[in-house]
Amino acid sequence: MAGMGRRKPRRSLEAMRAATRKEESYSVESRTVPAYEMLGDLLLELNQPEQAVAAYTAALKKAPARFNSLVGAARASRAMGDLEKQRSYYEVLVEMLHSRIWSTGIRGS
């Protein structure tokens, strides 16, 4: 979908927005990449960072600890020039990773 986004942006956005509506109509969490995360990726690729942040935020409402949605939201925030928002997303990632490392016992020597 990434390459198609540049060649046919309107068609790509329509398809991704339809996917988000379909995913929302189900009450189960996606077992693959959430449609809102894919929409955020596409919007970021199409240089629409404000809308990308909104899409990533929607993905994070359903899966708050989703690594790729957090990274995407941080990247989109940076593209908007909102470095404070970027920092807040990365802080969540660092905290999340730190707690996982300590809870699993995986630590460097």
Secondary structure, 3 states (H helix, E strand, C coil): CHHHHHHCHHHHHHHHHHHHHHHHHCCCCCCCCCHHHHHHHHHHHCCCHHHHHHHHHHHHHHCCCCHHHHHHHHHHHHHHCCHHHHHHHHHHHHHHHHHHHHHHCCCCC
